Amino acid sequence: MSSGRAVREGRTGTTKGHHHRSGGNVESAEERQLALPMGGLTSLEVCAGAGGLALGLERAGFSPVLLLENRPVACETLRANRAGWDVREIDLTAFDPSEERQVYDVDLLSGGLPRVKSPAAANRTRGDDAELSVLKAAIDLVYGVQPRAILLENVPDLAEKDEYDPVRAYVGEELDHLGYRFRWHVLNAKDFGVPQTRKVGLLVAFKGDLLDRFEWPKPVDGPCPTVGEALLESMGARGWPGAAEWADQAREIAPTIVGGSWDRGGADLGPTGAKRKWAHMGVDGGTVADQAPGTDFVWNPALGRSGRVPLTVEQVALLQGFPPEWKIAGRKTARYRQVGNATPPPLAQAVGRAIARALWSESDDPRSEGGR
């Protein structure tokens, strides 16, 4: 599958394909290409998690007026990194926007929602579909907030697989009724400088005709950093003499990092297939370390797991595109869950800039009234 496919577009839900080749680095050339007046845009973030989406959107010029998150430990993470953000510990399904006047008419409603099951999978679990309830709550929130634009992130299957047609149809009907036009799309984080193969499903919607001014972000030029390149410095931070040798073997992009369920299991780097890929890079994917290897660690992958180096939560965060200074609150497993389930900030930044460009283009249009 192409890493950047426009899968479906509303109002009619027709399939539409696009593949973009790139315009440069996300931090520099891409910003020049968009030529945005940074700042001045507002957002309401739901299901904020560890803040990957919010951080990327902040870099794209959006200031959140409110962030909603139902897990206390994730709220701690958000507050530890952005003391000025208004973070509310609340379930999205319980949030009443009429009590929060500042959220009305924000520029963007955004959120990385819990993984939505297909209708068939939900039936197999006897109709237990809390994730779909969250998606419906996010769409219902559009009624009360009336944002100029919407960005929701979820699994790629939601954007492209036929088994999700009923879910997409529901979302499309609701948005069409409210006067929004929309597109479903799949992007891969590795195309935006994240050293990880990670496809995400995205829904972008605009009120009125702004969708015509929106273009999905183009992949950046040049090769994506490898795991070894991304983690060399952190692997050697405690004096491990084998860091460079290990990094030379880890010359691949990471497989998809899976945060896993909050309800069961410990922290590891994913299913069996992913663990095999990690083993090929000399990494023990069956656990998460408390700290980087020290001077006495002997790296010898031939010995099996005991000879492979495990990753720390901080290193996994680097592979997700978080900056090294981003703090993650909680105990190890909770910290790993937050990081593994996050939206990579560089991907969020690229999409955010594309949305901002469309919004600012309306402000420059003499036909618009005050950009609204």
N, C-alpha and C positions, 0 to 999 in steps of 0.2 A: 504494500500500500504506500502511496505517496505520503511523505511526512507532512504535507500541508494541503489537505483536500477540503474544499468547501463541499460539504456533503448534502445539505438540504437548505433550501431557502424558503421563507414564508413571505407572502401569505399563502401561496399555493402549495408549498411543501415539495416543489420539484427538485430533482437532483441537479447539481450544478458543479462542474469541476474546475478547479484553478490550481496551478502549480507555479510558485514564485521562485525566481532566482534573485539573488540577493544584492542588497545594498549596503553591506558593511557591518561594522561592529555595533552591537546594541548600545554601547555607552557613548560612541562618538559619531560615526558616520550616519547611523540610523537617526540619531537625534537631529543632526544637521539636515538630513533628508526631510524629516517631518517639520522642521522649523517651527516648533511650538513655543508659544509664550508660556513657559513653565509656571505652574501654580494657578490658583484662582478657580480650580474645579473642586467640587465637593462630592463625597461618596458616603453611602451607607453600606457597611460591610456586615454580612450575615455569615454564621458558621465560620468565624474568623480563624479558628485553630491557632497554629503557631505564628501566623502572620505572614506567610509567604506571599499570598495574593495581595494583602494590604501593603506590604513592603514594596512589591513591584509596582503597584499602582501609585504609591507615594512617589517613587522615582519617576513616574510618568506624569506627575503634576497634580494628583488627586489628594485632597486632605479629607480624611474621614470625620464626619460629624458625630458618628456613633459606630461602635463595633459590637456585635452581638455574638456571644459564645456561651455554650451551656456547660463546658467542662472547667471546673475551678482551676486546674493546673494550667490549662491553656490561657486562661485569663491572667494568671500570674506571669506567664511568658510575655504576653502582650504588654502588660504594665511595666515589666522589668526593662523592656526595650524602648518603649515610648510612653513616658510618664504623662505626656500631654494628651494622649488619646483617651477618649471617653469609652471605656470598656464596660459592658454590662453582662453580668453572668445571668443568662436567661435562655430558656428554650425558645427557638424561633416560633414554634407553634403557639407560645403564650404571649408573644410580643404584640402590643397594641400601639400602632403608630400614631393614633389620635392623641396619645398622651405625651408625644415627643414632637413638638412642632418643628424642631430644627431639621427633621428628616424629610419634611414635605418639599417636593420639587427639587431634590438633590440632582446633581448632574448624572450620577451613576449609582445604581443598585448592584452590588457585587457580592459574590460568595462562592466558596469552594464547598459544595454540598456533599453529604455522605453518599457513598457509592449506591446508586439506584439499581435495584434488582429488576430484571426483565419481568413482565407479567407472568411468564411461565415459571420462573424461579420463585416468585412470590407465592404462586399457587402451591408449589412443592413445600413451602414452609407454612402452609395452612393460612395464607393470607397475612402473615406477619410482615408488614412492609412499612416500618417506621421511616425508612429512607424516602419512600415515595411521599409520605405525609409531609416531610420536610420540604421536598421539592414543591409540593402543592402550596405549602405555607409561603414559600418564597414568591411564587407566582401571585398568590393572594395579596402579598405585601405591595405588589405593583399598584393595586387599586388604591391603597391608602397613601402611598408615597408619591406616585406619579413621576418617577425619575425620567430624565431625558434619555438615558441609555441604561441597558442592563447587560451584565456579564456574569454568567454562571458557569462554573467548571465542574466536570464530573468525568465518569469513565468514558473512553472513546466509543464503546459500544452504544451508549445512549445517543450519540450523534450520528451513527452510521448503520447500525444493524437493524434488519427488518423486524426482529422480535421486539424491538422497542417502539414500533410504529404507534401503538396505542398511547404510549406516554408522550411521544412527540406530538401526536394529534391533539391531545388534551392541552399541552402547553401552547401549541399553535392557535387553537381556537380561543383560548383565554387572551393571549396577546393581541390577536387580530381584533377581538371585541373591544379592546382598550385602545386601539389605534396604533399599535406597534408593528413594525416590520422586523423580520428576524432572519438570522442564518445559523445553522448548525455547522460545526467545523471540527476537524481533528488536526492538532499540531503536535510536533515532537520536540521535547525540550532540548534535545541534542542539537537541533538546528539553531538554537539561540545561545550557544556557548555553555550549556549545562553538560557536564561529563557523564551523561546517563541517557540511555534509551528510555524515554518516558512519553508515551502518547497520552494526550488528554483530550477529552471531549469538551467543546465550548459552545455555549449559546450566547450570541450577541444580538441585542435588539435595540432599536431606536424608535422614538416617537416620531410620527410623521414620515417625511421623506429623507431623513438623514442617512438612512442605510445606503442610499445611492452614493454617498460621499465616503463611505467606509471601505477600506481595503485591508485584508488580513496582512499581518506583518510578514516581511520576507525573511527567509533564513539569512543568517550572517555569513559573510565570506570566510573562507579559510577552514582548516580542520578544527574539529572540536577537541578540547583538552582531553587527555587520557586520564584514567584513574591515577596512574603513577605521577603524572604531571600535577594533578590537582592536590595530591596528598603527600608529595615528597617532603615538603617543609614540615608538615605536622608529624609525619612518621619519624623524622629525625629530631623532633623537639626535645626529647629526653635523652638524646645522645646515642640512639641506636645506630651502630656502625653499618648495619645492613640496609639502611633506608634507600640508598642510591641503587644498590643491586636489585632490591625488590621493585623499585619504581621502574627500572629498566624492563622487568618482566611484565609489569602491569600496564602494558601499552595498549590498552583497550578502553572502550567506553563501558561504563557500568551497566549491568542489566537493570531493569526497572526495580527500584527500591520499594518494597511493600511494607507499609506501616503495620498491617495486620489488624486483627480485631481487638477492641478495647476490653472485650469480655473474657478472653481466654488466651493462654499461651504466653511465652516469654518473648524476648527480643531476639530475632535472627534476621538474616538478610533475604528471606523469601523462600519460595518453593524449591523443590529438588533441582529443577533445571537451572534456576538462578544460582544455587549453591555450587553447581558444577562449573559455571562460568567464573564464579569467584575463586574457586579452587585453581582454575587455570591461571589466574593472576596471583596465586600464592596467598590468597585471603581465606581465612576460616569464616565461611558464611553462616555457620551454625550458632554463632553467639555474637554478642556485642561487648567490647572491652570497656573497662572502667577508665583506662588511660592508655596512651600510646606506648609502644614497646620501649623498654629501657636498655641500658648498655649490655645487659647480660642475656637478652633475648637471642636465641639461636633460630634463624630462619632456615628451614630445610623442608620444602614442600613434599619431598619424597617420603617423609615420615608420616604423612597424613595430617589430620587436623592439628595435632600437637606441634607440627613444624610450620604451620601457616600462621600468618599474622591476622588477628581479628581487628575490626574497625571500631572506633569509638563513636558515640553519638555525635560528637563534634565533627568527626570526619564524614559521617553520613550526611550531616547538614551541609558540608562543603560540596558534596556530590549532588545535593539538591539545589545548589546555587545560592545558599545563604552566605552572607559575609561572616568572617571568622568572629567578629565581635557580637554577633546575635546570640543572646542568652536563651537557653531552654530550661524552664523550671521543672521541678519534680524529680522523682526517682528514675533510675535508668530506663526501665521498660516504658514508663509514661513519657519520658523524654523522647525515646525512640519512636513511639507511636505518633507523637506530635510531628516530628520531623518527617517520618516516612509517609504520612498522609497529607503533607503540605503541597501546595502549588509552588513549583520552582519560581523564585522571584524574577529571574531574568525573562522567563516566558511571560509572566504576568506583566512585567514592565513593557515588553514589546507589544502585547495586545492592548495594554492601557494607553500607550502612545498612539496606537492606531485609532482607538476610540476617541482620545482627546483631539486628535487631528480633525476628525469628523465634527466634533462638537465645536471646536474653534472655527471651523469653516463656516458654520451657521452664523457665528458672531460677526464674521467678515462679510456676510451676505447682506447687501443693502435691502433685500426683501424681508429680512427678519426684523423682529422688534425686540431689541435688547438681547439678541441671541436666543430668544425663546420662541 
